[in-house]
Amino acid sequence: MNTLQQIRFFWKPVVFLLCLLPAGLVVTDAIGLSGTLGANPVEEILDRFGNWGLRFIMITLAITPLRRVTGWNWLSRFRRMLGLFTFFYALMHFTTWVVLDRDLRLSEIIEDLTKRPFVLIGFTALLILTALAATSFTAVRRRMGQHWQTLHNAIYAAAILGVWHYWWQVKKDVTEPLIYAAILTILFGARVIWHLARNKRRHREARPAQ
């Protein structure tokens, strides 16, 4: 079995199950099988799904830098799966808020979106992730052509908005949002450096010989 076959038939299922584990733990904790959700279960579920959404978007963004540094091109085979799990956990975070925290009361949902900026920022990030998830399939990518990459660069905007949403949500201890912001800065900085280096190399190669 070659490397691509190992990834497809073994490692992808393993990674899929690992990515699904945090959601599974929410369910088993909710029924008391593996733990508890604490004194405020709704807030705990919101925090778990939100945090995992941020973690997965950071992991997804780290794929390209890791691939470039290590030369492990097979890492790109996991990028779409990780991106879709980013959307999944962000959607579960939003759904928990709408269903469990706001009890589907449309007036309260609209009021929060219009009067609480951090809610609107988080919702905007979810809309971006929805567009990325809907266009993540190979057939759509081929149909969109060059526009596909332009759209999917918006994952950085979604990440920035996600961290911003988290930062504004916490009231005192901003340690965790700061960690996410630092990671995102490093990942975005690496992308900018590689982009500038590539443009410089192309400019040098295009320069006529003296």
C-alpha positions as CSV (number, residue, x, y, z in Angstrom):
1,M,0.0,0.0,0.0
2,N,1.5,3.3,-1.1
3,T,1.4,6.6,0.8
4,L,-1.7,7.9,-0.9
5,Q,-3.6,4.7,-0.2
6,Q,-2.5,4.7,3.4
7,I,-3.8,8.3,3.8
8,R,-7.1,7.5,2.1
9,F,-8.0,4.2,3.7
10,F,-6.3,4.5,7.1
11,W,-5.2,8.0,8.2
12,K,-8.2,9.9,6.9
13,P,-10.7,7.8,8.8
14,V,-8.5,8.0,11.9
15,V,-8.2,11.8,11.7
16,F,-12.0,12.1,11.0
17,L,-12.8,10.2,14.2
18,L,-10.3,12.3,16.2
19,C,-11.9,15.5,14.8
20,L,-15.3,14.2,15.8
21,L,-14.2,13.3,19.3
22,P,-14.8,16.7,20.9
23,A,-18.4,16.7,19.7
24,G,-18.8,13.2,20.9
25,L,-17.6,14.2,24.4
26,V,-20.2,16.9,24.6
27,V,-22.9,14.3,24.0
28,T,-21.5,11.8,26.4
29,D,-20.9,14.5,29.1
30,A,-24.4,15.7,28.6
31,I,-25.8,12.3,29.5
32,G,-23.3,11.8,32.3
33,L,-21.4,8.9,30.6
34,S,-18.0,10.5,30.5
35,G,-18.2,13.5,32.7
36,T,-20.4,16.5,33.3
37,L,-21.1,19.9,31.7
38,G,-20.8,21.7,35.0
39,A,-23.3,24.2,36.7
40,N,-24.0,26.0,33.4
41,P,-24.2,23.3,30.7
42,V,-25.3,25.7,27.9
43,E,-22.4,28.0,28.5
44,E,-20.1,25.0,28.7
45,I,-21.3,23.6,25.3
46,L,-21.0,27.1,23.7
47,D,-17.5,27.4,25.0
48,R,-16.4,24.0,23.8
49,F,-17.8,24.3,20.3
50,G,-16.5,27.8,20.0
51,N,-13.0,26.9,21.2
52,W,-12.8,23.9,18.9
53,G,-13.9,26.0,15.9
54,L,-11.0,28.3,16.6
55,R,-8.6,25.4,17.1
56,F,-9.6,23.8,13.9
57,I,-9.2,27.0,11.8
58,M,-5.7,27.4,13.3
59,I,-4.8,23.8,12.4
60,T,-6.2,24.2,8.9
61,L,-4.2,27.4,8.4
62,A,-1.1,25.6,9.7
63,I,-1.2,22.9,7.0
64,T,0.5,25.0,4.3
65,P,3.4,26.3,6.5
66,L,4.0,22.8,7.9
67,R,4.0,21.4,4.3
68,R,6.5,24.0,3.1
69,V,8.8,23.7,6.1
70,T,8.8,19.8,6.3
71,G,8.3,19.0,2.6
72,W,5.4,16.7,3.6
73,N,3.1,17.4,0.7
74,W,0.7,14.7,1.9
75,L,-0.5,17.1,4.6
76,S,-2.5,19.0,2.0
77,R,-4.7,15.9,1.7
78,F,-6.2,16.7,5.1
79,R,-6.8,20.4,4.6
80,R,-10.4,20.1,3.2
81,M,-11.5,17.8,6.0
82,L,-10.0,20.1,8.7
83,G,-11.6,23.1,7.1
84,L,-15.0,21.4,7.0
85,F,-14.6,20.5,10.7
86,T,-13.9,24.2,11.4
87,F,-17.3,25.0,9.8
88,F,-19.0,22.1,11.7
89,Y,-17.8,23.3,15.1
90,A,-18.6,27.0,14.3
91,L,-22.0,26.0,13.1
92,M,-22.6,23.9,16.3
93,H,-21.5,26.9,18.4
94,F,-24.0,29.1,16.6
95,T,-26.8,26.5,16.7
96,T,-26.3,26.0,20.5
97,W,-26.6,29.8,21.0
98,V,-29.8,30.0,18.8
99,V,-31.5,26.9,20.2
100,L,-30.3,26.4,23.7
101,D,-29.3,29.9,24.8
102,R,-31.9,32.0,23.0
103,D,-34.6,29.3,22.8
104,L,-35.2,30.2,19.1
105,R,-36.6,33.6,20.1
106,L,-36.1,35.5,16.9
107,S,-36.6,38.9,18.5
108,E,-33.7,38.2,21.0
109,I,-31.5,36.8,18.2
110,I,-32.0,39.9,16.1
111,E,-31.5,42.2,19.1
112,D,-28.2,40.5,19.9
113,L,-27.0,40.7,16.3
114,T,-27.8,44.4,16.1
115,K,-26.8,45.6,19.6
116,R,-24.0,43.3,20.6
117,P,-21.0,43.7,18.2
118,F,-19.2,40.6,19.2
119,V,-22.2,38.5,18.2
120,L,-22.4,40.2,14.8
121,I,-18.7,39.6,14.3
122,G,-19.0,35.9,15.1
123,F,-22.0,35.6,12.8
124,T,-20.0,37.2,9.9
125,A,-17.2,34.7,10.5
126,L,-19.8,31.9,10.2
127,L,-21.1,33.3,6.9
128,I,-17.6,33.2,5.5
129,L,-17.0,29.7,6.7
130,T,-20.4,28.7,5.2
131,A,-19.3,30.0,1.8
132,L,-16.0,28.2,2.0
133,A,-17.6,24.9,3.0
134,A,-20.1,25.2,0.2
135,T,-17.4,25.7,-2.4
136,S,-14.9,23.2,-1.0
137,F,-15.8,20.4,-3.3
138,T,-13.6,19.5,-6.3
139,A,-16.3,20.0,-8.9
140,V,-17.1,23.5,-7.6
141,R,-13.4,24.3,-7.5
142,R,-13.0,23.4,-11.1
143,R,-16.0,25.4,-12.1
144,M,-14.8,28.5,-10.2
145,G,-11.3,28.4,-11.7
146,Q,-9.1,31.2,-10.4
147,H,-11.9,32.8,-8.4
148,W,-11.8,29.7,-6.1
149,Q,-8.5,30.6,-4.5
150,T,-9.5,34.2,-4.1
151,L,-12.6,33.2,-2.2
152,H,-10.8,30.7,0.0
153,N,-8.2,33.2,1.0
154,A,-11.1,34.6,3.1
155,I,-10.3,31.9,5.6
156,Y,-7.9,34.4,7.2
157,A,-10.7,37.0,7.5
158,A,-12.9,34.3,9.2
159,A,-10.0,33.5,11.6
160,I,-9.5,37.2,12.4
161,L,-13.2,37.7,13.1
162,G,-13.3,34.5,15.1
163,V,-10.5,35.6,17.4
164,W,-12.0,39.1,17.6
165,H,-15.4,37.6,18.5
166,Y,-13.8,35.6,21.3
167,W,-11.7,38.5,22.6
168,W,-14.8,40.8,22.9
169,Q,-16.8,38.0,24.5
170,V,-14.5,37.4,27.5
171,K,-14.8,40.1,30.1
172,K,-11.6,39.8,32.2
173,D,-9.0,37.1,31.3
174,V,-8.0,37.5,27.7
175,T,-5.2,35.0,27.9
176,E,-6.8,32.4,25.6
177,P,-7.9,34.9,22.9
178,L,-4.4,36.4,23.0
179,I,-2.9,32.9,22.4
180,Y,-5.1,32.5,19.4
181,A,-4.2,36.0,18.1
182,A,-0.5,35.2,18.5
183,I,-0.8,31.9,16.6
184,L,-2.8,33.6,13.8
185,T,-0.2,36.4,13.6
186,I,2.6,33.9,13.1
187,L,0.6,31.9,10.5
188,F,-0.4,35.1,8.6
189,G,3.1,36.5,8.9
190,A,4.6,33.4,7.4
191,R,2.2,33.6,4.4
192,V,3.1,37.3,3.8
193,I,6.9,36.5,4.0
194,W,6.5,33.6,1.5
195,H,4.4,35.8,-0.8
196,L,6.9,38.6,-0.8
197,A,9.8,36.2,-1.4
198,R,8.0,34.6,-4.3
199,N,7.2,38.0,-5.9
200,K,10.8,39.0,-5.4
201,R,12.1,35.8,-7.1
202,R,9.7,36.2,-10.0
203,H,10.8,39.8,-10.5
204,R,14.4,38.8,-10.5
205,E,13.8,36.0,-13.0
206,A,11.8,38.3,-15.2
207,R,14.6,40.9,-15.2
208,P,16.5,40.9,-18.6
209,A,20.1,39.7,-18.4
210,Q,22.7,42.5,-18.5
